Amino acid sequence: MILKLKYTILVLLGFISLRAQVNLVPNPSFEEHFQIPSGTGQLYRCQHWFSATGGGGTPDYFSTSSNISSVDIPENTFGFEGAKDGDFYAGIFAYQKIALYSVEYIECKLTQPLLPKRYCIEFYTSLADSASVYAINNIGIHFSPDSIFVDTLRRLTEFIPQFVNTNNPLTNKIGWSKVSGSFIAQGDEQYMIIGNFNLPINDDTLQVSGFLQGWQASKIAYLYIDSVSVTLCEGIGVEEEPT
């Protein structure tokens, strides 16, 4: 009887742990697609992901299957980098010194609304080695009950991100850097937007070497993004007060 009870407890604990680790991000590594990208600015060819801004806000979509050099993997218009997972990744302008408000955002609808609990988030970035002469560290994630779309190319400073990277300098141009953290949801968020939500005065930038010929005057930070996850944090089974 005792052994049977122990087995039942172990099964339940395993089930709870499995539930906690379910990724709520659809197409987290950008593998599912409507079409292979044939040029820059084609995130719309990726299933579940889209731009949060218009007016020239055109996040990029890269693939190992593309026969177009500008969006190929590993070598493309912005640099050289293999995918973190699978054969695809996305890319955004996170900073432009000459056009400070011209940044891009990627957005998706989570597979289910968040609960008023603590969630763990994780994604990987790589600073595009050819195009980027700057690195920017404080990339954030905003979770919203409703889809966000602003039909102009500008910073979405009116939206406060629940998570901002502050501990991990995003200067890595060789391989991928993990960005991770946690936050307590209000309980009705279902859309996730990744990008730079700062006013320019609050940007945490660092000048780095390297540029793509013809892009040097733009003085940009361009980030590849891959392997995004939002999961219920393990061991957190009770409601917490959002902050």
Backbone torsions as a table, in degrees:
resi	resn	phi	psi	omega
1	MET	NA	-43.9	-179.8
2	ILE	-65.2	-42.3	179.0
3	LEU	-63.1	-40.2	179.5
4	LYS	-64.2	-39.9	178.7
5	LEU	-64.9	-42.5	178.5
6	LYS	-61.5	-41.0	179.8
7	TYR	-63.3	-42.9	179.8
8	THR	-62.1	-42.5	179.1
9	ILE	-62.5	-42.8	179.8
10	LEU	-63.6	-40.7	178.3
11	VAL	-63.0	-44.1	179.9
12	LEU	-64.6	-41.7	178.6
13	LEU	-63.9	-39.5	177.2
14	GLY	-63.9	-39.2	179.0
15	PHE	-66.3	-42.7	178.6
16	ILE	-63.1	-43.2	179.5
17	SER	-62.7	-41.3	179.4
18	LEU	-63.7	-43.1	178.0
19	ARG	-60.0	-40.6	-176.7
20	ALA	-64.7	-26.5	-174.1
21	GLN	-97.3	6.1	178.4
22	VAL	-66.8	124.1	-179.8
23	ASN	-79.1	123.0	-178.5
24	LEU	-87.8	0.1	-179.9
25	VAL	-89.4	119.6	176.0
26	PRO	-73.7	142.9	177.7
27	ASN	50.7	56.0	-170.9
28	PRO	-65.9	-23.7	179.4
29	SER	-110.8	14.8	173.3
30	PHE	65.1	23.6	-176.5
31	GLU	-77.1	-34.1	-178.6
32	GLU	-79.2	133.0	-173.0
33	HIS	-146.9	153.5	171.6
34	PHE	-80.9	-40.8	179.1
35	GLN	-149.3	155.0	171.6
36	ILE	-69.5	136.1	179.6
37	PRO	-62.7	140.6	180.0
38	SER	-118.8	9.0	178.8
39	GLY	178.5	175.6	-179.6
40	THR	-71.8	162.7	176.5
41	GLY	73.2	27.0	-173.6
42	GLN	-118.4	39.5	175.1
43	LEU	-59.0	-24.7	179.5
44	TYR	-62.1	-13.7	175.9
45	ARG	-82.0	-7.6	177.4
46	CYS	-93.9	132.6	-179.8
47	GLN	-69.7	139.7	173.6
48	HIS	78.7	-16.1	-177.1
49	TRP	-110.1	146.5	179.9
50	PHE	-156.5	169.6	179.4
51	SER	-82.6	144.4	177.1
52	ALA	-91.5	-4.7	179.2
53	THR	-133.1	154.4	173.2
54	GLY	-109.5	-151.2	175.9
55	GLY	62.0	29.4	-178.1
56	GLY	105.1	-0.9	175.1
57	GLY	-77.0	98.1	-172.0
58	THR	-130.1	80.3	176.6
59	PRO	-54.8	151.5	-173.8
60	ASP	-102.1	158.0	-177.7
61	TYR	-131.7	126.6	-173.6
62	PHE	-119.4	150.1	-176.0
63	SER	-150.5	144.7	173.2
64	THR	-71.4	-18.0	-177.9
65	SER	-91.4	-4.1	-179.7
66	SER	-75.0	138.4	174.5
67	ASN	-99.9	15.0	177.9
68	ILE	-105.1	122.4	-171.8
69	SER	-62.9	-27.9	-176.2
70	SER	-68.2	-24.4	-176.8
71	VAL	-128.0	23.2	179.6
72	ASP	-78.9	159.9	171.0
73	ILE	-123.8	126.4	17.4
74	PRO	-93.8	-16.5	-174.5
75	GLU	-106.0	128.7	-178.2
76	ASN	-146.6	-171.0	-177.0
77	THR	-55.0	-34.7	-170.9
78	PHE	-97.8	-17.9	-179.1
79	GLY	165.9	-157.9	-177.5
80	PHE	-129.9	116.2	178.2
81	GLU	-162.5	129.7	172.5
82	GLY	-76.0	160.9	179.3
83	ALA	-68.8	146.0	174.8
84	LYS	-68.8	-45.2	176.9
85	ASP	-134.9	136.0	174.2
86	GLY	71.2	-140.0	-171.1
87	ASP	-129.2	12.3	-177.7
88	PHE	-139.2	157.8	164.7
89	TYR	-158.2	169.6	179.3
90	ALA	-108.4	169.4	178.0
91	GLY	-151.8	144.6	-178.8
92	ILE	-139.1	150.3	165.0
93	PHE	-76.1	117.9	-180.0
94	ALA	-101.1	-15.5	-178.9
95	TYR	-163.2	138.0	171.6
96	GLN	-138.6	115.3	-174.1
97	LYS	-65.8	-35.6	-178.0
98	ILE	-76.8	-38.8	179.2
99	ALA	-118.5	79.7	-168.3
100	LEU	-58.3	-30.3	-175.8
101	TYR	-93.0	0.2	-177.9
102	SER	-91.9	86.2	176.4
103	VAL	-126.6	169.1	-175.8
104	GLU	-124.9	159.5	-178.5
105	TYR	-137.4	144.7	171.6
106	ILE	-112.7	143.4	-172.6
107	GLU	-137.1	148.2	173.2
108	CYS	-148.4	161.2	174.3
109	LYS	-96.9	124.3	179.8
110	LEU	-65.2	160.6	-176.4
111	THR	-71.4	-17.8	174.6
112	GLN	-159.6	154.4	179.3
113	PRO	-62.7	151.0	178.0
114	LEU	-75.9	153.7	175.2
115	LEU	-98.3	164.6	176.9
116	PRO	-75.1	67.3	-177.8
117	LYS	-138.1	174.8	178.5
118	ARG	-86.3	132.2	179.3
119	TYR	-118.3	142.2	175.5
120	CYS	-97.2	134.0	178.9
121	ILE	-121.5	150.8	-178.7
122	GLU	-157.4	137.1	169.8
123	PHE	-153.2	166.5	-177.4
124	TYR	-118.2	140.2	177.6
125	THR	-129.2	155.0	171.2
126	SER	-140.2	129.3	179.6
127	LEU	-75.6	121.7	-177.8
128	ALA	-59.0	119.4	-167.3
129	ASP	-74.1	-28.7	-179.2
130	SER	-83.8	-45.1	-171.7
131	ALA	-81.7	-28.0	-168.6
132	SER	-89.1	121.2	169.7
133	VAL	-106.2	-1.3	174.1
134	TYR	-131.6	152.0	167.7
135	ALA	-114.2	144.6	175.5
136	ILE	-128.3	132.0	-170.7
137	ASN	-95.6	-33.8	-168.2
138	ASN	-90.4	58.3	172.1
139	ILE	-74.8	138.3	-175.6
140	GLY	-124.1	172.8	174.4
141	ILE	-130.0	127.5	175.5
142	HIS	-110.7	132.0	177.0
143	PHE	-108.3	132.3	-173.8
144	SER	-133.9	146.6	175.2
145	PRO	-65.6	-28.7	-176.1
146	ASP	-123.1	157.7	176.5
147	SER	-63.6	142.9	178.6
148	ILE	-113.1	126.4	172.1
149	PHE	-146.0	122.9	177.5
150	VAL	-115.9	122.1	-171.4
151	ASP	-84.0	40.5	172.8
152	THR	-143.6	157.5	176.7
153	LEU	-89.8	100.9	-179.2
154	ARG	-159.2	170.3	176.5
155	ARG	-77.3	140.1	-179.8
156	LEU	-90.9	62.3	-174.2
157	THR	-73.4	-14.4	178.7
158	GLU	-77.1	-9.4	179.0
159	PHE	-105.0	128.1	-177.2
160	ILE	-94.3	117.6	179.9
161	PRO	-70.0	138.5	176.1
162	GLN	-75.4	-20.0	177.3
163	PHE	-135.8	136.3	174.6
164	VAL	-134.9	131.2	176.3
165	ASN	-70.2	123.3	178.0
166	THR	-130.9	-12.6	-172.5
167	ASN	-103.2	-14.4	-170.2
168	ASN	-123.1	97.8	-179.9
169	PRO	-57.9	124.0	-174.3
170	LEU	-90.4	61.1	-177.9
171	THR	-104.9	-2.2	-173.8
172	ASN	-71.7	119.5	177.6
173	LYS	-105.5	-6.3	-180.0
174	ILE	-121.2	107.3	-174.6
175	GLY	87.1	-165.9	-171.7
176	TRP	-121.2	143.4	175.9
177	SER	-106.6	132.8	178.0
178	LYS	-83.9	130.8	173.5
179	VAL	-112.7	125.0	-175.8
180	SER	-148.1	158.8	178.8
181	GLY	176.7	-164.5	179.6
182	SER	-149.2	164.4	176.6
183	PHE	-157.2	161.8	177.5
184	ILE	-102.5	120.7	-177.8
185	ALA	-77.0	153.4	172.5
186	GLN	-70.8	-36.4	176.0
187	GLY	124.7	0.9	178.9
188	ASP	-133.5	8.6	-178.4
189	GLU	-72.5	139.3	178.6
190	GLN	-139.3	-7.2	177.8
191	TYR	-117.1	142.8	-178.4
192	MET	-123.3	130.1	179.9
193	ILE	-124.7	128.3	-179.3
194	ILE	-111.2	131.1	177.1
195	GLY	166.7	-162.5	-177.6
196	ASN	-102.1	108.8	-176.7
197	PHE	-99.8	7.3	-174.6
198	ASN	-79.9	154.5	158.7
199	LEU	-69.6	145.8	-177.2
200	PRO	-52.4	-33.3	-178.6
201	ILE	-63.5	-21.6	-178.2
202	ASN	-99.2	4.0	179.2
203	ASP	-64.5	136.6	176.1
204	ASP	-105.1	94.1	-173.5
205	THR	-116.2	159.6	177.0
206	LEU	-144.6	129.7	178.6
207	GLN	-75.4	134.8	-179.6
208	VAL	-128.1	169.9	-177.4
209	SER	-86.7	157.0	173.8
210	GLY	103.2	141.3	175.3
211	PHE	-160.3	157.7	173.9
212	LEU	-91.6	128.6	-177.4
213	GLN	-55.5	130.3	-177.0
214	GLY	97.4	-20.0	179.4
215	TRP	-103.8	-5.8	-171.1
216	GLN	-57.1	-39.2	-177.2
217	ALA	-65.6	-22.2	-178.2
218	SER	-73.7	-28.3	178.1
219	LYS	48.9	72.1	-170.1
220	ILE	-112.7	164.3	163.9
221	ALA	-119.7	116.3	-178.9
222	TYR	-117.2	128.0	-175.9
223	LEU	-114.9	128.7	164.4
224	TYR	-80.1	145.6	-179.2
225	ILE	-132.7	136.3	-179.5
226	ASP	-152.7	160.4	170.2
227	SER	54.6	70.6	-176.3
228	VAL	-99.6	136.1	178.6
229	SER	-142.6	146.3	171.7
230	VAL	-133.6	116.1	-177.4
231	THR	-133.2	153.4	173.0
232	LEU	-67.3	126.0	-176.3
233	CYS	-62.8	134.6	179.4
234	GLU	-63.3	141.4	177.0
235	GLY	83.0	-3.4	178.5
236	ILE	-106.3	96.1	-175.0
237	GLY	-112.4	3.6	-178.9
238	VAL	-120.5	158.6	178.9
239	GLU	-69.5	142.9	177.9
240	GLU	-122.8	161.3	179.4
241	GLU	-82.3	117.4	178.9
242	PRO	-60.1	147.3	178.5
243	THR	-113.2	NA	NA
